[in-house]
Amino acid sequence: MKITFYGHSTFEIDFNGTKLLFDPFFTGNPLHSNFDTNQLNAKWILVSHGHGDHVSDVEDIAKNNGAKLISNYEVVNWFEKKGVTGHPLNHGGKYTFDFGRVKYVNAIHTSSMPDGANGGNPGGFVVWDDDSCFYFAGDTGLTLDMKLIPMTCPKLDFAILPIGDNFTMGYEDAAIAAEFIECDTIIGCHYDTFGYIKIDKSKAIEAFKKKNKNLILPSIGESINI
């Protein structure tokens, strides 16, 4: 899989030829606000919750690419009123799409849409096919529900976890989360974008090393292959 990091919690994952875009936040991102989203070719947009730093570019990218949205019912309903086609999921539910299976799993956070509308309950995604599986946690604190993932889903090849603290779990708790989900390869997100969530990267990497986990912190715009 080719994984491209676009800052904050925005990732494009080439999943066996299908471009999946997660939590698109370009407009308003102080570290990546000048990116031309017309460069993207996403077919599906997966949104963990309704906060502006996760949905700011959903409408434009969806309409420019003819992409469909996957999220919870409230987020999908809000965007469908704007002309974006979506598929709603709810916690614990899974569905088989043309690219693979997606399960919507629990996250501990809040969720509201940019206009204050109800954003439903936040979540994360486990995505898999016959060959690969990964977990995108969205915004969440550490929760024992993460232990259910290896019990109910295929073995994870990698996971994307927030590590910035303050609004989500910090890297210390994220290292514990890596143990809960039984995953050795972690890509960090939701850090350094704003003052509240700036971290010491060397300390974060060391926290994961102590648990025999590999924390990857790609530069904005960098692609990695797993």
Backbone bond lengths (Angstrom), bond angles and torsions (degrees), N, CA, C in turn:
res aa  C-N    CA-C-N  psi(-1)  N-CA   C-N-CA  omega(-1)  CA-C   N-CA-C  phi
1 M - - - 1.457 - - 1.521 110.66 -
2 K 1.311 116.00 138.26 1.461 121.13 174.79 1.525 108.07 -99.82
3 I 1.334 115.59 123.61 1.465 122.08 -177.14 1.519 108.33 -117.38
4 T 1.324 116.64 122.41 1.462 121.45 178.70 1.518 109.27 -113.72
5 F 1.325 115.81 127.86 1.465 122.36 -179.52 1.521 109.46 -96.39
6 Y 1.323 115.98 126.90 1.463 121.25 -179.69 1.528 112.62 -112.32
7 G 1.322 117.15 16.56 1.451 120.66 178.68 1.507 112.59 98.68
8 H 1.329 115.23 151.79 1.457 124.11 178.88 1.536 109.95 56.32
9 S 1.330 118.37 -111.18 1.467 120.60 177.89 1.524 111.72 -119.24
10 T 1.310 116.93 19.97 1.457 121.53 -175.52 1.527 110.54 -93.78
11 F 1.323 114.98 120.01 1.457 121.83 179.63 1.520 109.80 -133.66
12 E 1.327 115.21 143.72 1.459 120.83 167.22 1.522 107.07 -112.26
13 I 1.320 116.37 125.87 1.460 121.33 -179.21 1.514 108.60 -119.84
14 D 1.322 114.82 121.97 1.463 120.87 175.22 1.514 106.80 -84.87
15 F 1.320 114.94 101.81 1.452 121.24 -174.83 1.526 108.47 -101.38
16 N 1.327 115.08 89.50 1.465 121.58 -178.80 1.521 112.47 53.94
17 G 1.333 114.78 44.48 1.456 120.31 175.28 1.513 115.30 95.89
18 T 1.316 117.98 -9.12 1.464 122.01 177.58 1.516 109.43 -105.03
19 K 1.318 117.48 125.74 1.459 121.73 -178.76 1.535 109.90 -84.78
20 L 1.326 114.57 117.77 1.460 121.82 176.40 1.521 107.83 -108.30
21 L 1.325 116.90 127.47 1.464 121.61 179.48 1.522 108.95 -111.99
22 F 1.333 116.04 129.01 1.460 120.95 -177.20 1.530 110.93 -110.54
23 D 1.325 116.16 130.75 1.468 124.74 170.64 1.535 113.61 45.18
24 P 1.333 117.58 63.16 1.475 120.40 -174.97 1.529 113.60 -68.23
25 F 1.319 114.87 116.44 1.466 122.71 -179.88 1.523 108.15 -135.70
26 F 1.335 115.34 91.02 1.460 122.51 175.13 1.528 109.65 -110.74
27 T 1.337 115.80 -52.15 1.455 120.83 178.28 1.522 109.83 -66.23
28 G 1.318 116.88 117.44 1.460 121.05 -178.67 1.508 114.38 95.67
29 N 1.326 117.79 -8.62 1.462 120.38 177.47 1.526 108.25 -80.50
30 P 1.332 118.22 113.11 1.470 120.01 -175.89 1.521 113.80 -65.09
31 L 1.338 117.07 -17.18 1.458 120.24 -179.07 1.523 113.30 -97.01
32 H 1.348 116.81 -9.26 1.466 118.44 -175.66 1.528 111.55 -156.32
33 S 1.304 117.91 41.57 1.467 121.22 -172.55 1.519 113.33 -81.40
34 N 1.332 118.97 -15.46 1.465 120.97 -175.88 1.526 113.31 -97.33
35 F 1.306 117.68 10.42 1.458 121.02 -179.05 1.530 110.92 -70.12
36 D 1.320 116.66 136.44 1.467 122.28 178.46 1.525 108.51 -86.73
37 T 1.327 116.81 104.29 1.463 120.63 -176.77 1.519 112.63 -68.32
38 N 1.324 117.44 -11.19 1.463 119.42 175.94 1.524 111.46 -67.10
39 Q 1.328 117.01 -13.79 1.463 120.92 176.98 1.529 111.90 -73.12
40 L 1.320 116.19 -18.93 1.454 120.55 -176.06 1.532 110.70 -79.32
41 N 1.317 114.63 154.73 1.467 120.09 178.67 1.522 109.50 -137.68
42 A 1.325 114.36 48.75 1.460 119.84 -176.57 1.523 111.15 -72.77
43 K 1.333 115.96 141.57 1.459 121.64 174.63 1.524 111.81 -102.58
44 W 1.310 115.35 -25.30 1.464 120.98 177.48 1.526 108.27 -136.93
45 I 1.332 116.00 139.84 1.458 122.13 175.54 1.523 107.84 -117.54
46 L 1.317 116.57 121.49 1.459 121.37 -179.53 1.521 108.62 -107.30
47 V 1.317 115.91 124.30 1.463 122.08 -174.64 1.526 109.36 -119.78
48 S 1.326 115.99 123.79 1.461 121.13 -175.45 1.521 113.32 -76.93
49 H 1.345 116.80 -33.34 1.463 121.03 179.64 1.528 108.54 -166.59
50 G 1.338 115.95 179.45 1.454 119.82 -166.19 1.511 118.03 -91.80
51 H 1.310 119.53 -0.02 1.463 120.11 -176.73 1.529 111.86 -62.67
52 G 1.328 114.53 148.92 1.452 120.71 -174.74 1.512 114.66 -58.58
53 D 1.334 117.39 -31.83 1.459 119.85 179.90 1.529 112.47 -79.54
54 H 1.342 116.07 14.22 1.468 121.49 175.76 1.524 112.00 -132.85
55 V 1.330 116.64 -11.70 1.473 118.86 -175.46 1.525 113.83 -129.15
56 S 1.329 118.69 4.97 1.467 120.16 -167.67 1.521 113.90 -58.60
57 D 1.322 117.95 -28.27 1.471 119.89 -175.59 1.520 113.16 -117.28
58 V 1.315 117.53 14.19 1.463 120.46 -178.34 1.526 111.33 -58.85
59 E 1.330 116.83 -50.39 1.464 120.07 -174.03 1.527 112.04 -61.22
60 D 1.312 116.87 -49.51 1.469 119.84 -177.68 1.519 111.61 -63.98
61 I 1.319 116.96 -45.29 1.461 119.75 -177.93 1.524 111.04 -66.58
62 A 1.336 116.62 -40.89 1.463 120.34 179.60 1.524 110.92 -61.44
63 K 1.327 116.13 -45.59 1.461 119.43 -177.42 1.526 112.00 -71.93
64 N 1.328 117.59 -35.42 1.467 120.69 -179.69 1.521 112.69 -72.75
65 N 1.337 116.13 -26.03 1.458 120.68 -176.71 1.523 113.82 -107.74
66 G 1.335 116.08 -7.91 1.457 118.65 -172.17 1.519 111.26 65.49
67 A 1.337 114.84 29.48 1.463 120.46 -176.79 1.522 110.95 -83.42
68 K 1.324 115.34 152.89 1.455 122.11 176.68 1.526 109.83 -105.19
69 L 1.320 114.91 152.56 1.460 122.58 -175.77 1.521 110.53 -101.77
70 I 1.325 116.17 139.85 1.463 122.66 170.77 1.521 107.54 -122.65
71 S 1.315 116.66 123.16 1.464 121.10 178.61 1.518 108.40 -165.32
72 N 1.338 115.96 -167.02 1.459 118.25 175.18 1.533 110.47 -75.62
73 Y 1.312 116.39 171.63 1.467 120.62 -173.46 1.519 112.04 -59.92
74 E 1.324 117.16 -43.99 1.466 120.37 -175.16 1.535 111.67 -66.58
75 V 1.322 117.16 -42.20 1.465 120.28 178.82 1.527 110.30 -65.60
76 V 1.329 116.64 -45.48 1.469 120.20 179.30 1.525 110.44 -61.64
77 N 1.324 117.11 -43.86 1.466 121.04 -179.76 1.525 111.18 -61.04
78 W 1.337 117.45 -41.13 1.467 122.06 -179.69 1.523 110.94 -63.22
79 F 1.326 116.28 -43.15 1.464 119.68 -178.93 1.530 112.49 -76.99
80 E 1.324 117.85 -28.88 1.463 118.59 177.58 1.523 111.31 -63.96
81 K 1.324 117.16 -30.16 1.469 120.75 175.96 1.527 111.29 -67.05
82 K 1.322 116.60 -17.41 1.459 122.24 177.56 1.531 112.31 -98.81
83 G 1.326 115.78 6.15 1.453 120.03 176.98 1.508 115.52 92.40
84 V 1.338 117.55 14.27 1.463 121.61 179.04 1.530 108.72 -99.48
85 T 1.313 117.35 126.96 1.460 121.79 178.88 1.526 109.94 -79.83
86 G 1.328 115.92 133.78 1.451 118.50 -177.09 1.509 114.23 -140.20
87 H 1.324 114.65 165.13 1.465 122.56 174.60 1.526 107.83 -122.27
88 P 1.342 118.13 116.21 1.468 120.07 -178.16 1.527 112.16 -84.88
89 L 1.338 114.65 142.29 1.453 122.29 171.94 1.527 108.30 -126.14
90 N 1.315 116.13 162.35 1.454 119.38 171.42 1.517 108.75 -135.03
91 H 1.316 116.62 167.60 1.462 122.75 -168.70 1.529 112.40 -56.02
92 G 1.324 114.52 129.13 1.456 121.00 179.51 1.513 113.24 87.09
93 G 1.335 116.88 -11.72 1.453 120.74 -179.29 1.522 111.63 -87.08
94 K 1.321 115.57 150.81 1.462 120.72 176.71 1.523 108.96 -136.95
95 Y 1.337 114.83 159.35 1.461 120.63 -179.20 1.517 108.59 -149.50
96 T 1.331 115.72 144.07 1.453 120.68 179.05 1.527 109.58 -95.42
97 F 1.331 115.62 115.67 1.459 122.37 177.74 1.527 109.15 -98.96
98 D 1.318 117.34 -179.32 1.458 120.05 -177.96 1.522 112.78 -67.44
99 F 1.336 117.64 -20.28 1.464 121.34 -178.91 1.521 113.39 -99.18
100 G 1.349 117.29 -15.62 1.454 120.71 -177.02 1.521 110.88 154.34
101 R 1.298 115.04 -167.77 1.462 121.37 -176.88 1.523 110.36 -102.39
102 V 1.340 115.47 141.66 1.462 121.54 178.61 1.528 108.88 -126.44
103 K 1.312 115.74 129.65 1.464 121.34 175.12 1.521 108.56 -117.00
104 Y 1.330 115.66 132.80 1.466 121.66 179.53 1.521 107.95 -94.28
105 V 1.331 116.33 117.17 1.463 120.70 -173.50 1.527 111.02 -115.95
106 N 1.293 115.74 166.53 1.457 121.82 -171.39 1.533 112.90 -67.69
107 A 1.321 115.41 146.17 1.466 123.32 170.13 1.524 107.59 -139.65
108 I 1.314 116.27 145.66 1.460 121.59 179.06 1.523 107.93 -104.03
109 H 1.314 116.05 105.52 1.463 121.61 -174.45 1.525 106.68 -168.11
110 T 1.325 117.76 -164.21 1.458 122.87 171.95 1.516 108.09 -122.43
111 S 1.331 116.70 171.16 1.466 119.11 -179.95 1.516 110.38 -158.56
112 S 1.317 115.59 124.17 1.459 121.96 171.23 1.517 106.74 -147.62
113 M 1.321 116.33 153.88 1.452 120.83 -178.48 1.532 109.88 -81.16
114 P 1.317 118.69 164.24 1.469 120.73 -177.83 1.523 114.67 -56.04
115 D 1.343 117.47 -27.14 1.467 119.59 178.96 1.522 112.42 -93.08
116 G 1.324 117.44 7.66 1.455 121.95 179.69 1.514 114.56 91.95
117 A 1.321 117.83 -3.19 1.460 121.18 178.77 1.520 110.70 -65.80
118 N 1.328 115.14 159.67 1.454 121.41 -179.99 1.528 110.47 -62.98
119 G 1.324 116.25 124.17 1.457 120.87 178.31 1.509 113.82 -98.76
120 G 1.339 116.85 10.96 1.456 119.68 -179.37 1.520 111.45 68.37
121 N 1.301 115.85 -166.20 1.456 121.01 179.08 1.524 110.28 -91.04
122 P 1.332 117.93 135.25 1.466 120.70 -179.23 1.523 110.94 -68.63
123 G 1.323 115.24 160.46 1.458 119.28 179.67 1.510 111.75 -156.22
124 G 1.300 115.26 -179.08 1.458 123.18 173.07 1.519 108.21 -128.00
125 F 1.329 116.38 177.33 1.458 121.12 -177.17 1.531 110.47 -129.42
126 V 1.320 115.49 135.87 1.451 120.85 164.46 1.524 106.54 -109.60
127 V 1.323 116.39 126.42 1.465 122.52 -174.91 1.517 108.51 -121.51
128 W 1.341 117.08 132.30 1.452 118.25 179.68 1.528 112.27 -154.67
129 D 1.336 113.58 161.63 1.453 122.79 168.01 1.525 106.58 -135.65
130 D 1.315 117.94 -159.37 1.462 119.77 -176.73 1.526 113.20 -70.11
131 D 1.336 116.62 -17.43 1.459 119.98 -172.94 1.524 115.09 -114.83
132 S 1.329 118.40 -26.32 1.463 121.01 -170.49 1.519 110.99 -139.88
133 C 1.332 114.82 155.80 1.460 120.15 178.27 1.525 109.39 -153.92
134 F 1.332 116.53 136.59 1.459 120.01 175.62 1.527 110.13 -144.95
135 Y 1.319 114.89 163.86 1.469 123.59 -177.59 1.515 109.14 -124.38
136 F 1.330 115.81 125.39 1.463 122.57 172.32 1.514 106.02 -109.98
137 A 1.326 117.43 111.93 1.465 121.21 -168.51 1.518 114.11 -79.18
138 G 1.353 117.69 -20.57 1.453 118.37 -171.37 1.519 110.03 67.86
139 D 1.307 116.95 -160.06 1.467 121.60 176.94 1.524 108.69 -87.33
140 T 1.312 116.26 121.18 1.458 118.56 -178.32 1.516 111.07 -158.85
141 G 1.311 114.65 154.29 1.441 121.35 165.61 1.522 108.79 -88.60
142 L 1.313 115.92 171.21 1.456 120.98 175.49 1.523 109.51 -65.47
143 T 1.324 116.45 132.04 1.457 120.20 -179.78 1.525 110.31 -142.86
144 L 1.320 115.83 144.67 1.464 120.08 178.42 1.526 112.20 -64.62
145 D 1.325 117.63 -18.88 1.460 120.32 177.19 1.523 111.96 -59.91
146 M 1.333 116.73 -22.83 1.467 119.52 178.22 1.523 111.74 -60.74
147 K 1.328 116.82 -26.27 1.459 120.14 179.12 1.528 112.27 -66.75
148 L 1.331 116.88 -18.06 1.461 120.45 178.94 1.524 112.01 -75.01
149 I 1.338 117.29 -21.55 1.465 120.02 -175.57 1.523 112.11 -61.65
150 P 1.342 120.50 -51.89 1.467 118.31 177.85 1.522 113.77 -68.54
151 M 1.335 117.39 -14.86 1.454 120.87 177.45 1.525 112.25 -82.66
152 T 1.341 116.97 -24.12 1.464 120.58 -171.65 1.522 114.28 -121.44
153 C 1.335 117.00 -6.03 1.466 121.38 -176.45 1.524 109.63 -130.63
154 P 1.330 117.69 162.90 1.466 119.64 175.31 1.524 111.49 -62.21
155 K 1.318 116.44 164.98 1.462 121.77 178.56 1.520 110.03 -60.77
156 L 1.328 115.78 134.78 1.452 121.32 -176.64 1.526 111.72 -79.08
157 D 1.323 116.27 134.85 1.457 121.78 171.46 1.525 110.88 -80.63
158 F 1.326 116.03 -35.70 1.458 121.60 175.54 1.519 108.29 -161.44
159 A 1.336 115.35 167.37 1.459 121.30 176.38 1.519 109.29 -139.62
160 I 1.320 116.02 147.39 1.455 122.84 175.41 1.524 107.33 -108.29
161 L 1.337 115.96 115.44 1.461 121.31 -174.43 1.526 110.79 -124.15
162 P 1.341 117.54 141.81 1.470 119.69 173.30 1.511 110.30 -72.49
163 I 1.343 116.23 143.04 1.468 119.76 -175.97 1.532 112.95 -134.87
164 G 1.331 117.69 5.22 1.458 120.94 -169.60 1.514 117.17 -82.74
165 D 1.348 117.17 -9.25 1.466 121.72 -179.55 1.540 111.38 67.35
166 N 1.299 117.20 -176.30 1.465 127.18 179.42 1.533 112.35 67.33
167 F 1.333 118.87 -63.66 1.466 122.25 179.38 1.525 112.33 -99.02
168 T 1.324 117.08 -16.95 1.463 123.37 179.41 1.521 107.58 -138.36
169 M 1.310 116.13 -173.88 1.462 117.79 173.92 1.529 109.44 -67.49
170 G 1.329 114.99 150.44 1.447 120.46 173.61 1.511 110.66 -86.61
171 Y 1.324 116.37 179.45 1.464 118.47 -175.27 1.520 113.31 -65.95
172 E 1.348 117.44 -27.52 1.463 118.92 178.34 1.538 110.46 -64.00
173 D 1.349 115.63 -47.21 1.464 119.36 178.48 1.529 111.22 -70.55
174 A 1.329 116.88 -33.32 1.469 119.47 179.01 1.522 111.25 -64.32
175 A 1.336 117.11 -33.52 1.460 120.42 176.34 1.524 110.72 -64.89
176 I 1.334 116.37 -36.45 1.468 120.02 174.70 1.531 109.73 -67.59
177 A 1.336 116.19 -40.26 1.464 120.38 178.00 1.526 110.86 -57.93
178 A 1.336 116.46 -38.82 1.466 120.12 178.50 1.528 110.94 -59.91
179 E 1.328 116.33 -35.58 1.461 119.87 175.72 1.524 110.67 -69.22
180 F 1.327 116.70 -43.28 1.472 120.52 -179.52 1.527 111.29 -58.76
181 I 1.330 117.06 -41.22 1.469 120.47 -175.98 1.536 111.92 -89.25
182 E 1.336 115.98 -0.97 1.467 122.50 176.68 1.526 111.28 56.95
183 C 1.335 114.82 51.15 1.459 121.23 -177.66 1.525 109.35 -129.39
184 D 1.323 116.56 130.76 1.465 121.11 -175.77 1.520 113.64 -93.82
185 T 1.332 117.54 -19.42 1.466 121.41 -176.98 1.516 109.49 -112.96
186 I 1.336 115.88 114.73 1.464 121.83 -175.38 1.525 109.70 -121.97
187 I 1.318 115.89 134.95 1.466 121.73 171.55 1.526 107.12 -107.02
188 G 1.310 116.21 125.73 1.460 120.29 -177.90 1.519 112.34 -84.09
189 C 1.324 116.09 149.99 1.464 121.34 176.39 1.530 109.82 -149.29
190 H 1.320 116.03 176.95 1.463 123.90 177.12 1.534 111.11 56.75
191 Y 1.346 115.06 53.24 1.459 120.75 177.40 1.532 109.09 -146.09
192 D 1.315 116.91 152.08 1.475 125.83 173.54 1.532 115.16 71.61
193 T 1.324 119.12 -10.29 1.468 120.61 -176.24 1.518 111.65 -65.51
194 F 1.314 115.95 -40.86 1.463 122.44 -179.27 1.526 109.19 -126.98
195 G 1.315 115.73 165.10 1.456 120.26 -178.61 1.516 114.45 -57.13
196 Y 1.328 116.73 -36.97 1.459 120.41 -177.90 1.527 112.74 -62.81
197 I 1.325 117.27 -25.63 1.460 119.26 -170.10 1.532 112.90 -119.69
198 K 1.310 117.01 24.92 1.461 119.75 175.25 1.530 108.86 -75.54
199 I 1.333 116.07 139.69 1.460 120.28 -175.71 1.530 111.05 -130.00
200 D 1.304 114.85 165.67 1.465 122.59 170.22 1.533 106.19 -91.56
201 K 1.312 117.11 106.06 1.464 120.85 -174.21 1.523 112.30 -62.82
202 S 1.315 116.80 -38.20 1.463 119.03 -178.90 1.525 111.41 -64.11
203 K 1.320 116.88 -38.98 1.463 120.38 177.85 1.529 110.84 -68.30
204 A 1.327 116.32 -36.58 1.461 119.89 178.23 1.524 110.81 -63.59
205 I 1.307 116.65 -46.89 1.467 121.16 179.41 1.526 110.37 -61.27
206 E 1.326 116.66 -40.73 1.461 121.05 -179.80 1.528 111.55 -65.70
207 A 1.345 117.04 -37.57 1.468 120.53 178.95 1.523 111.10 -60.41
208 F 1.325 116.34 -37.21 1.463 120.02 178.33 1.531 111.11 -75.27
209 K 1.313 117.01 -38.32 1.463 120.57 178.73 1.520 111.49 -58.90
210 K 1.329 116.36 -36.60 1.460 120.68 -179.40 1.526 111.63 -62.78
211 K 1.321 115.89 -21.97 1.462 121.03 178.54 1.531 111.15 -106.88
212 N 1.330 115.56 16.20 1.465 122.06 179.80 1.525 112.60 58.68
213 K 1.330 114.67 38.80 1.457 121.75 176.91 1.532 108.95 -117.97
214 N 1.314 115.53 150.19 1.458 121.29 -179.57 1.525 109.75 -105.19
215 L 1.330 116.48 114.07 1.462 121.65 177.42 1.521 109.25 -96.22
216 I 1.331 116.28 121.96 1.458 122.56 178.85 1.522 108.37 -105.13
217 L 1.329 116.48 129.31 1.460 122.13 179.37 1.532 108.49 -123.68
218 P 1.333 117.06 82.44 1.473 119.75 -177.40 1.510 111.72 -68.67
219 S 1.316 116.24 152.67 1.468 121.76 173.46 1.527 109.09 -72.93
220 I 1.326 116.52 157.24 1.464 120.15 177.83 1.520 109.19 -62.75
221 G 1.325 115.33 127.70 1.459 121.50 -177.63 1.512 114.01 91.65
222 E 1.318 117.21 -8.92 1.467 121.07 -178.87 1.523 111.17 -79.42
223 S 1.337 115.36 142.73 1.467 122.17 175.14 1.513 109.22 -112.20
224 I 1.322 115.32 141.59 1.455 121.61 174.85 1.520 108.23 -129.53
225 N 1.316 115.93 157.46 1.461 121.31 178.71 1.517 109.68 -117.73
226 I 1.302 115.32 129.90 1.467 121.19 178.13 1.543 107.67 -127.65
